[in-house]
Amino acid sequence: MPRPALWMAAAGATAFIIACGYSYVEGTYFPKTWQTDLVEVSACAETEHPRGGFQKVLMTPKAAAQFKAKQYPIAQGEVVVKVQYKSDETCTGSIDIWTVMKKGPKGTAPKSGDWEWQTIWSTGKIGQKGQIDFCIDCHEGCGGDTDYLCTE
């Protein structure tokens, strides 16, 4: 499994931002210590994402506790990470892409429950960030009752 430090170096990112108690890779919502600090809330499963493959879903501990207790909305600043694997049905091999959701302040993005998205390729290249229409369209279908989280 790639180490964040490796792909950060590949991307030329060396600085971190401290927010909500986590160190984030500069320019991202991606926690530097995702492998040790995030909680798995969804085991490896085939993804519904058009790219195909398999995924597992991780959350910051506070978000995971709220999610498991069905206490919505998730708190501001919390993060959800979908780790996507192109063809590894065990979700232990090479990562294809991370899709990160970060909960923003109330009212910043009402259409998406105040979530913002970001994609980060396994190479460390940052893809789209912010109010990504494709992400919003999919998560709207999951509904506001679950704070737009599609994970079961």
C-alpha positions in Angstrom: 0.0 0.0 0.0 1.5 3.4 -0.9 2.6 5.5 1.9 1.3 9.1 2.0 4.9 10.4 2.3 5.8 8.7 -1.0 3.0 10.2 -3.0 3.4 13.6 -1.3 7.1 13.6 -2.4 6.0 12.7 -5.9 3.6 15.6 -5.9 6.3 17.9 -4.4 4.2 18.6 -1.3 6.2 18.9 1.8 4.2 21.3 4.1 1.2 20.4 6.2 -1.8 22.4 7.4 -3.0 21.7 11.0 -6.8 21.8 11.3 -9.3 19.9 13.4 -6.5 18.1 15.2 -5.1 16.5 12.0 -2.2 17.2 9.8 -3.4 17.6 6.2 -1.3 17.3 3.1 -0.9 20.9 1.8 -3.7 21.9 -0.5 -5.8 18.9 0.4 -8.4 17.7 2.8 -6.4 14.5 3.0 -5.1 13.5 6.5 -1.4 12.7 6.5 -1.9 9.8 8.9 -5.0 8.4 7.2 -3.8 4.8 7.6 -3.5 5.0 11.4 -6.0 7.7 12.4 -9.1 7.1 10.3 -11.7 4.5 11.2 -13.0 2.0 8.6 -16.8 2.2 8.4 -17.3 0.2 5.2 -15.4 -2.9 4.3 -14.1 -3.6 0.9 -16.9 -3.7 -1.7 -17.5 -3.2 -5.3 -17.9 0.5 -6.0 -20.8 2.1 -7.8 -18.4 4.8 -9.1 -18.3 4.8 -13.0 -14.5 4.2 -12.8 -15.4 0.7 -11.4 -13.2 -1.3 -9.1 -13.5 -1.7 -5.3 -13.6 0.6 -2.4 -13.5 1.0 1.4 -14.6 4.0 3.3 -12.8 5.6 6.2 -13.8 8.5 8.5 -12.2 10.6 11.2 -13.1 9.1 14.6 -15.7 11.7 15.4 -17.4 11.3 12.0 -17.3 7.5 12.4 -18.9 7.7 15.8 -21.7 10.0 14.5 -22.2 7.8 11.4 -22.5 4.6 13.4 -24.9 6.2 15.9 -26.8 7.8 12.9 -26.3 11.3 14.5 -26.6 13.6 11.6 -25.4 16.0 10.4 -21.8 15.2 10.7 -19.8 17.9 12.5 -18.0 20.6 10.6 -14.4 19.8 9.7 -14.8 16.1 9.7 -13.5 14.0 6.9 -14.6 10.9 4.9 -12.2 9.1 2.6 -13.2 6.7 -0.1 -10.1 4.6 -1.0 -10.6 3.2 -4.5 -8.8 0.2 -6.0 -9.0 -0.4 -9.7 -9.2 -4.2 -9.6 -8.3 -5.4 -6.1 -11.3 -7.1 -4.6 -9.5 -7.3 -1.3 -8.7 -3.6 -1.0 -5.1 -4.3 0.0 -3.2 -3.7 -3.2 -2.4 -0.6 -5.2 -4.7 2.3 -4.7 -6.1 4.0 -7.8 -7.6 7.2 -6.3 -8.7 8.7 -3.0 -12.0 10.7 -2.9 -12.2 12.9 0.1 -15.2 14.7 1.5 -14.9 17.4 4.1 -17.8 18.9 6.0 -17.8 22.7 5.7 -19.5 25.4 7.8 -23.3 25.4 7.8 -24.7 27.1 4.8 -21.6 27.1 2.7 -23.0 24.5 0.2 -26.6 23.8 1.0 -27.2 21.7 -2.1 -24.6 19.1 -0.9 -25.2 19.3 2.8 -22.2 21.6 3.2 -19.8 18.8 1.9 -16.9 19.6 -0.4 -15.1 16.9 -2.4 -11.6 16.4 -3.6 -9.9 13.7 -5.7 -6.3 12.7 -5.2 -4.6 10.3 -7.6 -2.2 7.6 -6.3 0.6 9.6 -7.8 -0.2 12.4 -5.5 -1.7 14.6 -8.2 -4.6 16.6 -6.9 -7.7 16.2 -9.2 -10.9 18.2 -8.7 -11.7 20.0 -5.5 -14.8 21.8 -4.1 -18.3 21.5 -5.3 -17.8 18.7 -7.9 -21.1 18.3 -9.8 -20.6 14.6 -10.4 -20.1 14.0 -6.6 -23.1 16.2 -5.7 -25.4 14.4 -8.2 -24.6 11.0 -6.8 -24.8 12.0 -3.1 -28.1 13.9 -3.6 -29.6 10.5 -4.3 -28.5 9.3 -0.9 -30.5 12.0 0.8 -30.2 14.6 3.5 -31.5 12.2 6.1 -28.1 10.5 6.1 -26.2 13.8 5.6 -25.6 12.8 2.0 -23.5 9.9 3.0 -24.0 6.9 0.7 -22.1 4.4 2.9 -24.2 1.7 4.6 
